[in-house]
Amino acid sequence: MEQIFGGGILWTLLIGFLAGLLARALKPGDDKLGFFMTIVLGILGALLARFIGGALGWYSPGEPTGFIASVIGAIVLLLIYGMVRKKK
């Protein structure tokens, strides 16, 4: 987990929260996510960005994921969440 943002767990939580907040602000609509789910959204967005970036050769092993890529990953997850929620 430390490789996600290149820092410790507190740094990862802070950046995850900021990435989640920014993703929720940029994506229109009401997602109704709380504080902890916003942190989880940002962290999962970073993991998604890391996975896709590594598969495409954008990140080498041990290289931290960028903040912008984390926000983009979180927006993608919000879009998927919105599509799944609409089907119900």
MDAnalysis code that builds the backbone (N, CA, C; Angstrom):
import MDAnalysis as mda
import numpy as np

u = mda.Universe.empty(264, n_residues=88, atom_resindex=np.repeat(np.arange(88), 3), trajectory=True)
u.add_TopologyAttr("name", ["N", "CA", "C"] * 88)
u.add_TopologyAttr("resid", np.arange(1, 89))
u.add_TopologyAttr("resname", ["MET", "GLU", "GLN", "ILE", "PHE", "GLY", "GLY", "GLY", "ILE", "LEU", "TRP", "THR", "LEU", "LEU", "ILE", "GLY", "PHE", "LEU", "ALA", "GLY", "LEU", "LEU", "ALA", "ARG", "ALA", "LEU", "LYS", "PRO", "GLY", "ASP", "ASP", "LYS", "LEU", "GLY", "PHE", "PHE", "MET", "THR", "ILE", "VAL", "LEU", "GLY", "ILE", "LEU", "GLY", "ALA", "LEU", "LEU", "ALA", "ARG", "PHE", "ILE", "GLY", "GLY", "ALA", "LEU", "GLY", "TRP", "TYR", "SER", "PRO", "GLY", "GLU", "PRO", "THR", "GLY", "PHE", "ILE", "ALA", "SER", "VAL", "ILE", "GLY", "ALA", "ILE", "VAL", "LEU", "LEU", "LEU", "ILE", "TYR", "GLY", "MET", "VAL", "ARG", "LYS", "LYS", "LYS"])
u.atoms.positions = np.array([
    [0.827, -1.190, 0.000],
    [0.000, 0.000, 0.000],
    [0.869, 1.251, 0.000],
    [2.046, 1.137, 0.532],
    [2.929, 2.297, 0.628],
    [3.370, 2.784, -0.748],
    [3.371, 1.881, -1.735],
    [3.818, 2.264, -3.061],
    [2.767, 3.061, -3.823],
    [1.551, 3.107, -3.319],
    [0.497, 3.809, -4.051],
    [0.855, 5.279, -4.220],
    [1.176, 5.941, -3.135],
    [1.489, 7.368, -3.192],
    [2.919, 7.673, -2.779],
    [3.706, 6.673, -2.457],
    [5.091, 6.906, -2.098],
    [5.277, 7.394, -0.670],
    [4.341, 7.144, 0.229],
    [4.446, 7.589, 1.607],
    [3.848, 6.563, 2.551],
    [3.662, 6.958, 3.789],
    [3.102, 6.081, 4.786],
    [1.589, 5.995, 4.695],
    [1.006, 5.237, 5.613],
    [-0.430, 4.991, 5.587],
    [-1.227, 6.268, 5.831],
    [-0.763, 7.149, 6.720],
    [-1.487, 8.402, 6.950],
    [-1.474, 9.284, 5.703],
    [-0.351, 9.318, 5.038],
    [-0.244, 10.082, 3.799],
    [-1.193, 9.496, 2.753],
    [-1.260, 8.165, 2.664],
    [-2.142, 7.504, 1.719],
    [-3.601, 7.833, 2.020],
    [-3.984, 7.824, 3.306],
    [-5.353, 8.165, 3.682],
    [-5.687, 9.609, 3.332],
    [-4.758, 10.521, 3.592],
    [-4.986, 11.928, 3.284],
    [-5.131, 12.149, 1.784],
    [-4.225, 11.596, 1.013],
    [-4.285, 11.761, -0.437],
    [-5.512, 11.049, -0.998],
    [-5.849, 9.879, -0.436],
    [-7.045, 9.166, -0.868],
    [-8.296, 9.988, -0.622],
    [-8.356, 10.621, 0.538],
    [-9.499, 11.470, 0.859],
    [-9.588, 12.646, -0.106],
    [-8.466, 13.298, -0.364],
    [-8.456, 14.439, -1.284],
    [-8.808, 14.011, -2.706],
    [-8.283, 12.868, -3.140],
    [-8.598, 12.369, -4.483],
    [-10.082, 12.009, -4.582],
    [-10.627, 11.398, -3.520],
    [-12.045, 11.065, -3.508],
    [-12.929, 12.305, -3.526],
    [-12.560, 13.309, -2.737],
    [-13.317, 14.564, -2.718],
    [-13.307, 15.242, -4.081],
    [-12.127, 15.310, -4.677],
    [-12.008, 15.959, -5.983],
    [-12.786, 15.189, -7.044],
    [-12.733, 13.869, -6.994],
    [-13.479, 13.059, -7.958],
    [-14.975, 13.291, -7.801],
    [-15.454, 13.353, -6.552],
    [-16.882, 13.595, -6.311],
    [-17.277, 14.996, -6.751],
    [-16.370, 15.958, -6.644],
    [-16.675, 17.326, -7.065],
    [-16.705, 17.447, -8.587],
    [-15.845, 16.708, -9.270],
    [-15.758, 16.808, -10.726],
    [-16.860, 16.027, -11.430],
    [-17.306, 14.937, -10.828],
    [-18.361, 14.132, -11.442],
    [-19.710, 14.663, -11.010],
    [-20.562, 15.034, -11.969],
    [-21.871, 15.566, -11.591],
    [-22.764, 14.489, -10.985],
    [-23.691, 14.910, -10.154],
    [-24.648, 13.994, -9.542],
    [-24.391, 13.842, -8.055],
    [-25.367, 13.258, -7.380],
    [-25.279, 13.030, -5.944],
    [-24.921, 11.576, -5.698],
    [-23.723, 11.329, -5.176],
    [-23.250, 9.967, -4.968],
    [-23.567, 9.432, -3.579],
    [-23.903, 10.311, -2.657],
    [-24.280, 9.939, -1.293],
    [-23.251, 9.017, -0.637],
    [-22.015, 9.445, -0.632],
    [-20.948, 8.708, 0.031],
    [-20.521, 9.469, 1.273],
    [-20.247, 8.755, 2.335],
    [-19.799, 9.379, 3.569],
    [-18.294, 9.617, 3.573],
    [-17.806, 10.045, 4.719],
    [-16.390, 10.377, 4.896],
    [-15.488, 9.181, 4.596],
    [-15.769, 8.035, 5.213],
    [-14.902, 6.869, 5.041],
    [-14.998, 6.295, 3.633],
    [-16.179, 6.339, 3.048],
    [-16.317, 5.827, 1.682],
    [-15.620, 6.748, 0.680],
    [-15.527, 8.027, 0.986],
    [-14.773, 8.945, 0.132],
    [-13.281, 8.602, 0.177],
    [-12.777, 8.283, 1.374],
    [-11.379, 7.855, 1.495],
    [-11.159, 6.561, 0.715],
    [-12.066, 5.606, 0.893],
    [-11.950, 4.322, 0.193],
    [-12.007, 4.540, -1.314],
    [-12.884, 5.427, -1.760],
    [-12.989, 5.742, -3.182],
    [-11.658, 6.252, -3.733],
    [-11.030, 7.189, -3.023],
    [-9.750, 7.730, -3.474],
    [-8.651, 6.691, -3.507],
    [-8.607, 5.840, -2.487],
    [-7.574, 4.794, -2.429],
    [-7.800, 3.759, -3.527],
    [-9.056, 3.347, -3.715],
    [-9.352, 2.397, -4.784],
    [-9.102, 3.009, -6.155],
    [-9.348, 4.306, -6.286],
    [-9.028, 4.993, -7.536],
    [-7.534, 4.959, -7.822],
    [-6.733, 5.120, -6.776],
    [-5.282, 5.040, -6.936],
    [-4.849, 3.629, -7.312],
    [-5.476, 2.638, -6.681],
    [-5.150, 1.247, -7.016],
    [-5.530, 0.925, -8.460],
    [-6.694, 1.401, -8.881],
    [-7.116, 1.189, -10.266],
    [-6.146, 1.865, -11.235],
    [-5.767, 3.102, -10.931],
    [-4.815, 3.828, -11.783],
    [-3.469, 3.114, -11.819],
    [-3.055, 2.586, -10.679],
    [-1.777, 1.862, -10.603],
    [-1.825, 0.592, -11.445],
    [-2.943, -0.145, -11.344],
    [-3.095, -1.388, -12.104],
    [-3.097, -1.123, -13.604],
    [-3.922, -0.168, -14.029],
    [-4.017, 0.136, -15.462],
    [-2.715, 0.746, -15.974],
    [-2.149, 1.671, -15.200],
    [-0.887, 2.290, -15.612],
    [0.252, 1.294, -15.692],
    [0.290, 0.338, -14.769],
    [1.319, -0.705, -14.816],
    [1.135, -1.623, -16.003],
    [-0.128, -1.960, -16.319],
    [-0.411, -2.831, -17.459],
    [-0.062, -2.166, -18.789],
    [-0.212, -0.850, -18.841],
    [0.108, -0.120, -20.072],
    [1.562, 0.347, -20.139],
    [2.322, 0.083, -19.075],
    [3.737, 0.452, -19.062],
    [4.003, 1.882, -18.636],
    [3.000, 2.560, -18.077],
    [3.182, 3.945, -17.634],
    [3.916, 4.021, -16.309],
    [3.768, 3.001, -15.462],
    [4.421, 2.965, -14.149],
    [5.309, 1.743, -14.071],
    [6.534, 1.944, -13.611],
    [7.417, 0.808, -13.381],
    [7.226, 0.331, -11.940],
    [7.650, -0.893, -11.633],
    [7.485, -1.407, -10.269],
    [8.141, -0.480, -9.239],
    [7.406, -0.186, -8.183],
    [7.913, 0.673, -7.121],
    [7.682, 2.154, -7.335],
    [7.228, 2.534, -8.506],
    [6.964, 3.944, -8.795],
    [5.591, 4.332, -8.252],
    [5.481, 5.454, -7.526],
    [4.184, 5.837, -6.960],
    [3.207, 6.320, -8.023],
    [1.929, 6.105, -7.741],
    [0.864, 6.571, -8.623],
    [0.677, 8.070, -8.435],
    [0.450, 8.803, -9.496],
    [0.264, 10.236, -9.413],
    [-1.118, 10.616, -8.889],
    [-1.221, 11.819, -8.362],
    [-2.477, 12.300, -7.789],
    [-3.554, 12.428, -8.855],
    [-3.208, 12.964, -10.014],
    [-4.183, 13.136, -11.088],
    [-4.695, 11.785, -11.562],
    [-3.802, 10.813, -11.695],
    [-4.222, 9.466, -12.083],
    [-5.141, 8.865, -11.025],
    [-4.891, 9.143, -9.764],
    [-5.744, 8.648, -8.691],
    [-7.141, 9.250, -8.777],
    [-7.217, 10.536, -9.077],
    [-8.513, 11.199, -9.225],
    [-9.261, 10.622, -10.430],
    [-8.569, 10.417, -11.523],
    [-9.201, 9.836, -12.711],
    [-9.703, 8.428, -12.410],
    [-8.899, 7.640, -11.694],
    [-9.337, 6.302, -11.295],
    [-10.572, 6.355, -10.409],
    [-10.626, 7.315, -9.497],
    [-11.788, 7.464, -8.618],
    [-13.021, 7.889, -9.420],
    [-12.852, 8.751, -10.416],
    [-13.981, 9.151, -11.262],
    [-14.513, 7.955, -12.039],
    [-13.621, 7.129, -12.553],
    [-14.046, 5.920, -13.264],
    [-14.861, 5.026, -12.333],
    [-14.396, 4.865, -11.095],
    [-15.137, 4.052, -10.133],
    [-16.497, 4.664, -9.811],
    [-16.568, 5.979, -9.708],
    [-17.863, 6.641, -9.478],
    [-18.820, 6.425, -10.644],
    [-18.312, 6.472, -11.852],
    [-19.150, 6.226, -13.026],
    [-19.684, 4.799, -13.022],
    [-18.831, 3.844, -12.696],
    [-19.257, 2.445, -12.611],
    [-20.297, 2.281, -11.502],
    [-20.053, 2.909, -10.360],
    [-20.996, 2.854, -9.240],
    [-22.350, 3.428, -9.651],
    [-22.341, 4.532, -10.377],
    [-23.577, 5.149, -10.834],
    [-24.342, 4.260, -11.803],
    [-23.632, 3.567, -12.700],
    [-24.294, 2.672, -13.646],
    [-24.910, 1.470, -12.926],
    [-24.208, 0.926, -11.962],
    [-24.722, -0.222, -11.209],
    [-25.924, 0.193, -10.373],
    [-25.852, 1.362, -9.759],
    [-26.951, 1.842, -8.921],
    [-28.207, 2.132, -9.737],
    [-28.051, 2.609, -10.968],
    [-29.214, 2.911, -11.818],
    [-29.951, 1.650, -12.232],
    [-29.244, 0.535, -12.356],
    [-29.870, -0.713, -12.794],
    [-30.789, -1.289, -11.736],
    [-30.622, -0.916, -10.486],
    [-31.445, -1.471, -9.418],
    [-32.786, -0.809, -9.337],
])
